[in-house]
Amino acid sequence: MVAALDGSSVDLIDISGRTYFPGAKSASGGAGKGPYFIEFAKRARAVTAKPLMLTGGFKTRRQAEDAVASGAVDMVGLARALVLEPCLADLWNAGQKPEPVFPRFSDAPEGGITAWYTMRLTEIGAAMETQDFGDLGQVIRDYEGRDKRRTEVWLRHFANDDAE
Ligand SMILES: Cc1cc2nc3c(=O)[nH]c(=O)nc-3n(C[C@H](O)[C@H](O)[C@H](O)COP(=O)(O)O)c2cc1C
C-alpha cells in the first residue's frame, strides 16, 4: 500500500491505528512503553519518498525525537498524550518537564480506557477538564449514556429523512 501511494499525489502518509484482527485489544487501552509501529515505519521508509508520520504509543519527548532522528519518519502524531496535555508541543519546545502522566486503571473492561479518553476530549471541548482521572466506572456510564442519547437523535434524524 505504501509503495502504491508513493506514486500518487498524496502529500503525507500517517502510519497509525492498531490492527484489523477481530477481537484484538484497542491500542488506546494498552499500557505500551513506546511507539508500536516504528519497525513498520522503517519498512515503509524503504519504499517511499513521501513524508512519513508515525502515530501510536508515543509517551515521551525522547521517544518522539528518537523516531525522527532515526530517519524512519519525518514527524510524529500524538493522540492520548495530547488529550492528557493539550499544550504538550509547547511544553516540549520550551524544554519543560514532566512528561504527561498516563492514567492506570486496574481491571478496565475492553474499550473502557478509550471511553475515558473520549470523555476527556469531551471535557476539553467544553473547557471543563479537571486534573483528576476520575472514576472509570462512572466515565463508562457517562460515555454509554451519551451514546444512547446520540443514538436517539440520529434515529430521529434518519427516520425523518426516510419519511421525506
Ligand atoms: C478517544 C480515542 C478514540 C479512538 N477511536 C479510534 C477509532 O475509532 N478507530 C481507530 O482505528 N482507532 C481509534 N483510536 C486509536 C487511534 O487510532 C490510535 O491507534 C492511537 O490513539 C494512537 O495514538 P496514541 O498512542 O498517541 O494515542 C482511538 C483512540 C482514542 C484515544
The ligand as an ORCA input file, in Angstrom:
! r2SCAN-3c Opt
* xyz 0 1
  C     -10.544      8.529     22.199
  C      -9.931      7.623     21.168
  C     -10.738      7.142     20.146
  C     -10.189      6.315     19.172
  N     -11.001      5.865     18.164
  C     -10.454      5.103     17.198
  C     -11.261      4.663     16.097
  O     -12.450      4.969     16.019
  N     -10.674      3.892     15.150
  C      -9.348      3.534     15.226
  O      -8.856      2.855     14.317
  N      -8.578      3.946     16.243
  C      -9.101      4.698     17.216
  N      -8.310      5.112     18.260
  C      -6.926      4.638     18.305
  C      -6.040      5.523     17.454
  O      -6.207      5.206     16.096
  C      -4.570      5.289     17.668
  O      -4.281      3.959     17.479
  C      -3.954      5.685     18.958
  O      -4.734      6.539     19.709
  C      -2.574      6.143     18.606
  O      -2.072      7.274     19.197
  P      -1.628      7.460     20.716
  O      -0.858      6.230     21.123
  O      -0.805      8.704     20.678
  O      -2.892      7.589     21.476
  C      -8.821      5.942     19.236
  C      -8.028      6.435     20.270
  C      -8.554      7.269     21.225
  C      -7.663      7.790     22.325
*
